[in-house]
Amino acid sequence: MSAETASTKAERGAASAALTPDLPTASETVGGEEEGTAELHFDTLSVHAGQLPDPVTGARAVPIYATSSYTFRSAEHAARLFAGEALSDAHGNQYGRMHNPTVDVFVRRLMALEGAAGGLALASGQAATTATMLALARPGAHLVVSNECFGGTFSVVRKLLEPWGVRVSTVAPTPEAVGEALAQHPESTVGVWVETIANPSGSVPDLAAIAERCRAARVPFVVDNTWGCGGYLCRPFDKGADIVVHSATKWIGGHGTFVGGAVLEAGRFDWTDPKFPAFTQPDGRGRTYVSRAPKAAFTLRAYDLGLFTMGMTLSPYAASLALQGLETLPLRVERACATALKLARWLERQGAVTRVLYPGLESHPSHAVAARTLRHGFGAVLSFELASEAQARRFLDRVRLASHLANIGDAKTVVIHPWTTTHASLPESARRAAGVTPELVRVSVGLEAPADLEADFLRALSG
């Protein structure tokens, strides 16, 4: 491990949000910066980042630390930990609600894959969304949200933010629409929120152009990068985003075996802006989020709200499954994207299908933007429309290989009818604005042979 000053170690501990500075940074796990680890490829980082073999047992896999609490070396050590002082003689963990070494490795690995300066893991993607929105907002603030977001995101808006006195504008995820919304509320807007690939329309926003509008307005740009697959398809920080949110349940885990989420930050936004008074409000010890973690102040606030206060804790068992998922993430996503494109083109040739939505198709409105925003593929989800809602529901009842369930990013192909399930709580106008119609079927493509999926779909379409 490379030498660090006490202040650097404190910043690094806050950045990981698990505050366990004994664990190595992403570069330290594979030899250190002097050996050029900053240039390691995504595939290598997905296997190695954030961890060294266990120093006591030599275990190569990340151990599952199934513990609620940790011993302190002395009264002074305990006091330093509870004061948040990560000094060289005060390594350790405070309590399992906030700190766990297994979870910390997962956070560090995801930070390395996304190029983040700070991050934390939470109990679900919904927990990550909630903690992020609450960390940004306050009564009287204004938030700009894409009208093509996940239904659960709108649930946080309707059930928490708006009753709290936060004004929310839902707009098309275009630079023009976002810029207009920012101009209408220049001094009260505290965030712009979009998804890398919209659910289920497949629309891909011009992240770089929207980031420019946000930067000019001094507003943090939040990207839900769940469909960006842990950074494999898209690294929003490279496009100018300030905060990234993930549902780790999906492609990061990849097998439908746990629920989890994560929040990451780029470390470049100025949180001393008067729009964000909570970041410079002294705590009982006279410290602020900014003074404690200048490059990870948002991470520290989200940690304070999401973990310390609300207890949205990711279990070490779930973190272990997430780490296993990350190790095969590039292989799985590459295969799923290739199959999705092949299946989309096959569906276009089926007479019963009236429309196919997949950003990898030249016919998709976002194809050009997707081509310069995404890498390694165009995503593993497609949607298609049939002649009627009855036909769409009949298709779901007739598939045998594909699973009919409410998830995406699984190793198995899954299908669903968003109009009556994932987006059913939204008003009809909001559903249609999000690209959801009664005739639409969403498909999250798994790892099956394309020919077998085509046969299953053909049978279901022919019924």
N, C-alpha and C positions, 0 to 999 in steps of 0.2 A: 504494500500500500504506500502510495506517495505521501510525503510529508505535507501537513496542512496546518495552518494557523488556527487558533481557537475560533476566530470570527468566521473563517471559511468553513470550518466544521459545523458551526452552528447554522450557517446558511444552507449547507448541504443537508443537514438533518431536517430542517424545515421544508426543504424542497421535496424530500421523499415523503413527507407527511406521516410516515410511520415513526420518524424521529429515532432511528436506530443507527447512529453514525458508525458503529463497528462494522457494518456491512459495506462492501466495496462499491465504488461507482461502476458505471458500465465499462469505462475504459480499463479500470483496475482489474476487472475480472479476466481480462485476456491479455495482460502483459504491460499495460500502461501506455500513456500517450507517446512516450519516446519510441515505441515500436510501431507507430502508425495506426493504432487501433481506431482512431477517428475515421479512418477510411474503410473500415470493415463493412462488408456488404450486409444488407438487410437479412439475408438468409442465415448468416453467421451470428448476427446479433440476436436473432430470434431463438437461438439455441444457447448462447453463452452469456449474454448481457445480464449484469446485476448479481452475479454469483461466482464464488470460488468454492472448490470442494470443502466440505465441512472440516474445520481445522482439528476437531477432536477425534472424529470417527473416520474421516476420509471419505465419507459418503459423497458420491458425485451428484446424485439427484438432490434437489432441494428438499431438506427435511420438512415435515409437517409439524410445526410447533403448536401442539394442541394444549394450550395453557391459557388460563384467564389472567394470570398475574405473574410477577417476576420478583425475585429477591433483590434487595438493595445491599450494597457492600458496607454501607455505614449510614448513620443518620445524616451526615453531610452529603453523601451520594444521593440519598432520597430527596433531600431538600433541593439539590441542584437540578435533579430531574424534574421535580414538580415546578421549579422555577423556569424550566425550559432552557437551561444553560447546558449546551452540548460541549462542555470543555473536555480537554484531552484526558482528564482523569475521571470523567463522569459518563462514560458510555453506559448504555442500558435502556430499558423500557419502563414506562410508567405503569400502564394498565392495558389489558387486552382489548378494551373497547376502542382504544386509539392505536395501539401498537402491537405488531406481530411480525417476527422476522420472515415468515413465509410470505406474508402479504407484501412486505417491503421489497422482497426480491421481484415479485410480480410487478410492482410499481416501477422499480428501476428498469426492468427489462422493457416495459411499455414506453417509458420515457426515452430510452435509447432508440427504440424503433420509430417513434414519432418526432424525435429531436426536441424534446421538451426540457425546460429548465426546472420544472416542478410538477408534482402530481400526487394524487392519492387514489386509493381504491375504496369503493363503497359497496353496499349490499346488493345493488341492482343498478341497471341503467336508469331507472326511474329515480332512484336515490341520487345518482349523479346529476340528473337534470334538476331535481329539487334543490340540492345543495348549491348548485351553480346559480340558479335563478334567485334564490334567497340571498346568496352572497353579493349579487349585483344590485338587487332592487331595494327599494324602501318606499314607504307611502309617498305618493306624489311623483314618483319616478315614471319614466316612459320606456317601454321595451318594444323593439321591432322584431317580429317573429314571422318567418316564412309561412305562407298559407299552405305549404305542402309538407308540413311536419307530421310526425308520428302522432297518433291520437293521444297517447299518454302525455306528450309535451303540452298539448292543449288542455289536458286535465289539470296540470299544475297551474297553468295560466288562469283557468276559470275558477278553480276551487281554492287556490291559495293567493295568487298574486292580485287578481282583480278585487276580491273581498278585502284585501289588505290596503287597497287604495292605489295600486299600480295600474297605470294606463298602458294598454297593449294594442299596438297596431299590427294587424296581419296583412302582409303585402306579398306580391309575387317576388320570388327570390331573384330579382334582376337588379343590376346596378342602378338603373333609372328609378325603379320603384323604391328601393332602399334609400337612395339619395333624396327623393322627395319626402319620404317619411322623416328622415333626419332633419331636413330643412324646416319641417313643421314644428319640431320640438328640439331646438338646438341646445338648450341648456339643461334639459331634464332627461334626455335619452341616455340610458345606462348600458345598452347592449343591443346588438343585432344578432339574431339567431337563425341559422340555416342548417340544412343537412347536405352532406356531400353528394349523395344521390337520393332524390326524393322518394318517399314511400307512399304509394306504389307506382307513381307515374314514371319513375326513372329519370326525371329531370335533373340535370347537373348544372348548378349555378356557376357563374364565372367568379370563382372565389377571389382571384387576384384583383379583379375590378371592384368587387364589393369591398374588399379590404382597403382599397385606396379611398373609397367614400368614407369608411369608418375612421380611418386614420386622420383624414382631413377634419372630421367632426369631433375628434377626441373621444371616440366611442369604442369600447372593446368589441371585437368580432368573435362570436362564438360559433363553432362548427360542430355539429353532431356528426362524428366521423365513424359511426357504427358501420355504415355500408362501405366505408373506406378500408375496412378490414385490418384494423390495427396499424394503419400506415402503409400497408402493402400496395393498395391501389391509389392512395392519395395521402400526402402529408400536408395537412392544411397550414401548418406553421410555415412551410416553404412558400405558401401562397399569400402569407400576410395575416393569417388568423392569430388571435391572441389567446383563445381558450379552446380546447378540444374536449368533447364529451364522448364517452363510449358506453354502449351496453356490451359488456364482455361476455354476456350470455350467448351472443351470436357467433360471428366468425372467430373471435379470439379463442373462445372455448371450443366451438366447432362440433360438439357432439351432443348437445342438448342435455348435459349432465349437471349443470349448476346455473345459478343466477348471480350476476355480478355486474359492477359498473366501475368507471374510472373517470377522473377529471384531470386534465393536464393543462399546463400553461407555458407560453413561449418565453416569458420572463422579460418582455420589453415594454409592456404598457406602463404608463405613468399613473400609478394609483394614488398619487398625491393630488390629483385633479380634484377640485372642490365638488364635483359630481359624486364623489365617493368618500363622504366624511367618515364612514366606519373604518376606513383603512388608516386614518391618521388620528383616530380617537384613542387616547392612552388607556391602557388597562389598569388594574389595581396596582401594578408594579411600575406604572409610568411608561410602559413600552407600547409601541404601535405595531400593527402588522408589517408596515413598511420598514420600520427600524429593525424589527426582528429578522426579516427575510427580504431584503431589497429586491432580489430577483425572483422571489416566489411568494410575494405578499398575497396574491389571490389564492394560491394553494393553502397558505396558512389560514386564511379566513374560511375557506370551504372546509378545511379540516376542523376548525373550531366549531363551525355550525353543524356539519354533517356527521362527524365522528364524536367529538367531545360533548357536544350539546344534545344532538338528536340520536346518537348511537346507531347510525346506519352502517354497521360494521360488517365487512366481508370476512367470512370465516376462513381459517387457514386451510381447511379442506377444499373450499371453493377456489382459493388462490392456487393451490397445488394443481387442480384440474385446469385452471387458466394457464398456468405455466406449461403444462403438458400440451395444451392446445397451441400455444405460441410456437412451440418447437416444430410443429408441422404446418403452421399457418401458410407459409408461402406455397408449399406443395398443394395443399387443399384448395386454396383460393385460385391458384393458376388453373387447376383442373376444372373447378366449378365454373370459372369464367369462360373457359373454352367450350364446355358443354352448354352453357347458357346461350352463347352465340350460335352454336350449331342448332340448338333446339328452337331458338327464336326464328332462325331462317327456315327451319322445317315447318313451324307453325304458320309462317306467312304463306306457305303453299297449300294449307288445308282449307278446303272450301267452307267449312263450318265456322272458321275464325274470321271475324270481320276486321280485327285490328290487333297488331302486336306492338307492345311498348317495351323497347330495350335500347339503351343509349348506344349500344354497339352497332345498331342498324342504321344505315344511311338515311332511312326514312324517319328516324326519331328527331324531333325538333332540337334536342340538345346534343346531337351527335358531334358537331364541330367543337362545341365547348368541351364536351367530354373528352375528345381526342387530345386536347391540350391541357386538361386538368387532371385526368386519370393516367395511370401507368399500369403496365402488366395486364391490362384487360379492362372491360367495361362493367364489371360487377357480376354478381352471381344471382341476381333476381330479375325476372321479367314478368310482365303482365300481358294478358290478352283478353279480348272481348269476344263474346259470342252474340248471337242475334237477340237473346232475351235473358232476363234474370233466371227464368226457369231452366234454360239450357245451361247456364253457368252453374246452378245448384245441382243439376243432374250430372254434370261432369264431375263435380266433387264427390257425388255419391257413387260414381262408377270407377274411379281410379282404384287400383289395387296395389301397385308398387309405390306410388307417391303416398305420403302420409297427409291426412287432412288434420292440421293442427295449427295453433297460433304461435309460430316461431319462424325464424329465418336463420340462415347461417349454419344449419345442421349438416352433418355428413350425409344425411338422408334427404332426398327431395321432398319438400313439403308444399302443400297448396292450401289456399284459403279464399274465402269470399269477403273481401274487406268491407263491402257495403253493409253487411249484416253482422260483422264481428269487430275487427280491429278499429274501424272508424264509425261504428254504429252510433256512438254517443254524440257525434257531431251533428249539427243541423244539416239538412240536405244541401243547402247552398255551400257550406264549408266542405262537405264531402266532395262535391263536384269541383270546387276550387282546388282541392288537393289531387284531382285527377281520378277520383274514385267514382265509378258508375255502377248501377245495378248489374250490368252485364259483364263486369270485369272479374277475372280470376288472377290472383297473384301466385307466382311460382318461385320458390327459393330452391335453386338447383343444387343438388348434392353431388355425390361422387359415383353414382351408378353409371353404367355404360350408357352412352347416348342412345344407342339402338334400343335398349330395353325401355328407356323412358319414352321414346317415340312410340313403341308398341303399346305401352300402357295408355298413353294419351290418345292414340288412335282408337283404341277400344272404347275409351270413355267418350270421345267425340262422336263415335258412330252409334251410340245408344239412343 
